[in-house]
């Protein structure tokens, strides 16, 4: 049986609540959000078995039911996105990322290219 490995992550920010590094904008003070440090993988074990619904939306369109019923095999439905444009990735009906469609062996997949940060009230 494989030995369990505990991963310790270093704190992302120092003791200060402001970032004055040159990389943050030339030495100006910026307020940063403190991120809790995970001590090991056991900190996340409680959420590993929670089911979530993940959806990748290629695009959307609106049509009348009569148009929908007329669609047959090989019909093309025009979407509101252009070829190569990012797709939306939803988790439990909440937009969390944008990404690109990729081919993995003989299946379609999605790679995330941008994480969408939203404020939760």
Helices and strands as residue ranges (DSSP letters): E 18-19, G 22-24, E 30-31, G 41-43, G 45-47, E 54-57, H 65-70, E 87-91, E 94-104, E 107-115
